[in-house]
């Protein structure tokens, strides 16, 4: 167990409840909360996007202005400030520069869906600001724990520009990969923006096939690299899943500095017995002993979303997902007509590629009495779907960890998943869900058919499956124990 004196600075581009695009936000928010409860002195740093300001106002939190600072990027002075807010007992530092962060989207334009062209400059600013932030507030971290490519330059700066800085003399750095497919790759011509010496632009540093790669920087320059499941830690050492960095990952593993640690679930938020969104919206909570209430939520959900005279005997299949290739939308859409012939309901919440958004809208038009679709992100509705659905579909091409299959287990919503990454580590075929191996529509349909048939033909066996799922424990307690072991290991170096 890590000692209470350890000071950890968690750094990420998003964190609940302030800014969320994907599972990264859930992980960082929950990790900070549980670490704080276990006696670790933890602080979290994120950019102050427009949505952060809006959510602070909604939550009625008080913001403290700490200090102003300036950073030079490409000979241009960039001014910003550090603000402080407390949530769930954890101190958050917010890096504020409206020119970079007060936009409708976090990583890309909400209309065009294109990445912001100045993303490199934005996250160079953020990375340098994080290092200045800790010094400015006097929080001297034993460990900086950085997440994903947006923070990949932090380990680089600590080992280069700040190498001789006495404030960071003993600071160690952990870098966590949530999805190796997103690496922060930029043209070599933009390398000068980093302010780094060109000697770091090599095959052993930040160079990646003639480009600048921030993810690679985080991996190479961190003391330890972690990723979000044991299976994914092995997969990313192979050409199939390594996305060109399999050699770097294999080297990290060879020296004993690569670990797979599964993300946890915050059961104070994601459990049907205490879910505040279910209580406020449906006035219903349930647990393993009151599973009949789950069907009440299902019928209410279907009715309020335009399904006339809903039939509880028909399974509701749910998906909460980014509408991108990784999540299996190509094979889902190949079987969609066949799926509706099985007499089911289908609900989707998510946003992403226009192609998938438009095709799903067309499906809704074809099956208006069976299909519910919401384009966008909606935290309360994600809770409604987890509780209302009978089956949760997650046929990912690859999945570093996955969180929704874990939420589904907690809610007695049976996951149908592909045997990859974190899905392979968490769903037990025939015991807590249904697992198929090869990424193709035929195997996906076979797995779905098994789930649908069991739901319709064997209520007792289905209930047993639900009970098995709800007994699973994927709490953050296990993950934090693993991180504590790594923190202790680093402190002894």
N, C-alpha and C positions, 0 to 999 in steps of 0.2 A: 504493500500500500504506500502510495506517495505520501511524503510528509507534508504537514500543513503549511510549512514555511515556503514551499515551492510557489513561485509566482509565474503564472502562465498568461501570455497575451495571445488570445485567439484572434486571427485576422481573416476576414472573408469579404466577398463582394456583396453578400446578402445574408440576412438572418431574420428569423421570425422574432417578434411580430411586426417588424418594421419594413422589411422588403423581402419579397419572395418571388422567384421565378420557378425554382424547382426544389428538389430534395435537399440541396446544399443548405438552404435557409433553415429547414427543419432541424438538420443535423447540428448546425452551429448554435442555434438558439437553445436546443435541448442539452447539448454538450456543456455549454457554459453554465446552465442552471444546475445540472447534476454535479458538475465539478465544484461549484460553489457550495452546494449542500454537503459535499464530502470534505469540506475544509480547505480546499485549494483556493488560493487567492488568484482569481481569474478575472480578466477584463476582456471585453470584446471590442474590436474596431471594425467599423463598416463605413462606406461613403454615406453622406447625407443626400440621398436622392430626394426628388420632390415627394415621392410616395412616403418616404420616411417622415418628412415633416407633417404630412397629412395624417399618418397613423399615430404619431406622437400626440397630435391634437385630438384625435378620436379617443385615444386612451387616457387623455387628461393628465399627461405626464409633464413634469417641470423640466425645462432644459437650462443647464448652466453653461454659460460661455466661459471657456477656459483661457485660451490665448490665441493670438494671431501669429501667423508664420509666413515665410516666403521661401520658395524653392526655385532654383534656376533650371529651366528645361530648354535646351538648344539656345542658349544665351538670352532667353526671355524670362523675366522674373514673374513667377506665378504666386499669387497671394491666396491664402486660405485661412481657415480658423478651425479650432477643435472645440466641439461642444460635448457636453456630458449629460447623460440621462440614465436613470436607474430603472430597471424592469426585472421583476421576479427575483430581486435581491442581487442582481448582477449589474455592474457598471458597464455602460456602453460609451465608447468614444466615437463621435461622429465627425468625419472629415468633410468639411463644408467648403465647396467652391461652386457656386451656382452655374458658372459657365460650363462646367463639366458634368454636374450631377443633377441639376434641376431640369430634367427632361421628362417627357411622357414615358419613355422606355428606360430600362436599366442598361441593357447591352445593345439593343437595336431600336431602330425607328418603328413605332407601333403601326404605322401606315404601310411603309414599304417592306417591312420585315428584314431590312438590310442592316448589318452591323454598322454602328456609327463609325465613320471614317477616321475619327480621332481617338479610337479606343486605346491605342498604344499610349498616346499622350495622357489620356485620362488615368490609366492604371499605373503609369510611371509616376504621375503626380501622387496618386493614392499610396503607392508603395513607399516613396520617399517621405510622404507625410506621416505614415504610420511610425516610421523610425524616429522622426522628429517629435511625434505625439508622445511616445513613451518618455522621452527625455524631458519634454515640456511639462508633463504632469508629475514627473518624478516617480514613475512606476518602472522600476528596474527589473525586467523579466529574467527569470532563470531560463525560461523557454519561450520562444516565439513559435506558435503553432499556426502555420499559414495553410490556406485551403485554395487549391485550384490555380489555374494559370494567371488569373488576375492578380495574384499575390506572389507569383513566381520570382519576381525580381527582389523580393525582400531577403531571401537567403543569399542572393548574389551580392546585394549591397552590403549586407553584414560581413561578408567574407572579403570584400574588396574595399570600397570607399570608407567603411566604418571599422575596418580591421584594427586600426590603432586607437579607436575611441575607447577610453577607459570605461565608459558607461556600459558598453556592450562586451567588455573583455571576457566575461564568463558566460555570456548568453549562448545557449544552444538553439538549434532550429530544427523543427519537424515540418515536413511538407506533406500534405495529404492530397492524393489524387482521387477525385470523385468520378471523373470520366475522362479517360485518356484520349478520347476522340476529339476533345476540345482543348487545343494546346496553346492558343495565342501565338499564331505564326504571322510574321510581318516581313515585308521586303527588307533586304539588307540595307538599302538606302536610309532606312529609318533607325538604324542602330545608333546613330549619333545622338538621338533623342534621349537614350538611356544615360548619357553622360559617362559611360564606362570607357575604359581604355580598349582599343582594338585588340589588344592581346587576349582579351576574354572571348573574342569571336573566333573560336576554333572548334574543331570536332569534339574536343574534350570540354567545351564550354557551352556557349549559347548558339553556336552555328548548327543549322539543320538544313542540309541540302541547299546551301547557299542562302538560307533565310534565317531570320531571328526567331527563336523559339523560347517563349517565356516559361512554358511548362518544363522544358528540358532544363532551363536554368534552375528552377526550383528543385528539381530532382538531383542534379549534379552538385549543387552547392549546399543542400541541406545535410544535416548530420544523419538524419534518418528519414526515410520516405515511407509513408503508409498509404494503403488504399483500403477500400471499404468492404472487402470480403476476402476470405482466404482463397476461394476459387479464382476470383478476379486477379489476385496477386500472382497466381500461377499463369493465368491466361495471358496477361500482358507481357510475359516473357516470350511469347510466341509471335510469329509474323501475322497470324490471323487476327490477333487482338492488340498487338503492340503498336499499331499505327506508326511504324517507322522508328519507334523508341524501344523496341524489344531488346536490343543490345544494351542500351543504357539500363533498362530494368534488370536484365540478367546480371550485369556487373554489380548493381546495387544489392541484388539478392546474394551474389557470390560472397560479398564481404559482410553478410549478415545485417544489412541495413535496409531491408525491405520487409514490411509486415502487412498482413491482411487482417484488419480489425473491423468486425461488422458494426455498422451503425445500430444504434438502439432506438427504441420507441419510448416516447414520453407518455406513459400511461395515464398521467393526470390530464392529458389532453385527448389522447387517442384510445379511449376505452368507453364502450357504450353505457357502462353503469354510471359514469361521471361526465359524459360528454355534454358540455354546456349548450352546444348548438342544438342537439336533440331536445334537451329540456326546454329551451326557449321557444323552439319552433313547433315541436310536436307535443310537448309536455309528456314525453315518454323517455325513460331510460330503461335499459334491460341488462341482464347478465346471463350467465350460463344456466341459471335456474328459472329464468323467465323468458325463454326464447320465443314464446308465442307473441310477445310484444314486438319482436322484429318484423313479423308479418303485418302488424298494425301500421308500422312506419312505412313498410313497402306500399301498402294500399293507399295511404295518405300521400306518399310521394308521387305515385302514379297519377292519382286523381288531380293533384294540384298542378301537374305538368301536362294536363290535357288528355290523359288516357281515360276514355269513358268506360264505365263499368269494369274496372280492372278485375282480373281473375287471379287470385292468390295461388292457384295451382300451376300457373305458368311462371317459369323462372325469369327473374330479372337479372340480366347480365350487365355489369357496370365496368366502365373504364374512366379513370382520371389520369390524363396523360398529355404530354406534349405531342402534338401531331407531327411527328418527324419519323424518318425511315427507321431509326434505331428501335422504335417502340413496336414495330411489326405491323404498321398500317397497310403495307402493300399486301401481305398475306391475309389480313383481316378482310380487306375489301374484296379480295378474290373469292371469299366464301360467304359474303354477306347475304346474298340472296338465298343460298342454301341454308344458312343459319336461320333466317326468318321462316323457312318452311318447317322448322322444328317447333313452331308456335311458342315463341319467347318474346320477352320485352328486352329492349336494349337502350341503355342510357350512357351518354358520352359527355365528359367535361374536359375541355382542353383547347389549346390554340397552337398554331404552328404554320406549316406549309399551306399556302393558299390551295394547292391541289387537293390536299386531304380535307381541308375545311369545306371546299365546294362539293367534293364528292359525298361527304357526309350530309350536307344539306340536301343533296339530290336523293340520298337514301331516305332521309326524313320525309321528303315529298312522296316517295314511293310507298312508305309504310307509316303513315301519320298516326295510326292507332297503336303502333308498337314501338316507335322510336322517339327518344328524347335526346336532343342535342343542345349543348350550351357552348358557344365559342367564347373562350376567355378563361380567366382564373377566378375562382370564387371559393374562398376558404369555407364558409358555412355549407355551401352546396357539396363540397368534397366530403364533409362529414355526413350529410344526408345520404349521399350515394353509398358510402361505405356501410351505413346501417341498413339501407333499403334493399340493396342488391343481395341476391342469393349467390351469385357467381361473380368473381372478379377476374377479368381477362387481362393477361400480361404476357403476350407472346414475343418478347423482345428478341431482336437479333443478337444483342449483347446487353448485359445489365450489370454494371459494376457492383451494385448493392441492391437497390430497389427498396422502397419504403412502403409502397401501397400494398404489396403482398403481406407485409407485416401488420399494417393497419387492418387489412382484411381478416387475417387470422384472429386478431383481437375482437373483431365484430361478428365472428362466426360467418363470414362471407368467404365462400370457398374459392381459393385462387386456382386458375388454370394458367400454367406458366410453361416457358421453355426451359430446358435444362442448361442454363448458362449462368455464370457469375454468381451473384448473391441469391438468385432464384433457386439455383441448384443447392445452395447451402441451407435454405430455409423452408422449402416446401417438400413434404414427404408424400410421394405418389401413393394414392390410395388410402392414406392415413389422415393427412391434413389438406390435401388438394389433389390436383391432377397435373402431371408433368409429361411433356412430350419432348423428344430429343432433337430431331432435325428441323431446320428452319424451312418449312414448306407448308402450303395451305392444306394439303391432304392430312398431314399429321396433326395440325392444329384442329381441323374439323373432327378428327377421330377423338381427340381429347375432350373437345367441347361436347360431342355427342355422348360420351361416357358420363360426363357431369350432368347433362340435361336428362338423360335417361334415368340416372340414379335419383335425381331430384323428384322426377315424376312418378317413378315406380316403387320407390322404397323410402318412405318418409322416416322410418325408424333408423335405417342405415344412414340417411342424410343427416339426421339429428346427431347421430354418433360422430359423424365427420365434423359437424359444427362444434361439438363439445371438445373433440380432440384439438381442433384448431384454437379454441379459446383457452385451452390449458397451456398452450405454448408460452414461454417466457422469453421475450426478446427485448427486455428492458435495457436501459442505458447502464445499469449497474455492471453488467458483464463487460461492456465496451470500456467503461471508465477504469475498471480494474486492469484491463489490458494496457490502456494508455498509461496508467499509473506505473506499471512495470517498465514501460519504455522511458517515462520521465525519470524514474529512479536510475535506470541504466545510464541515461545521459548525464545525470548529476554526478555519477561516479567517474565519468571520463575526465 
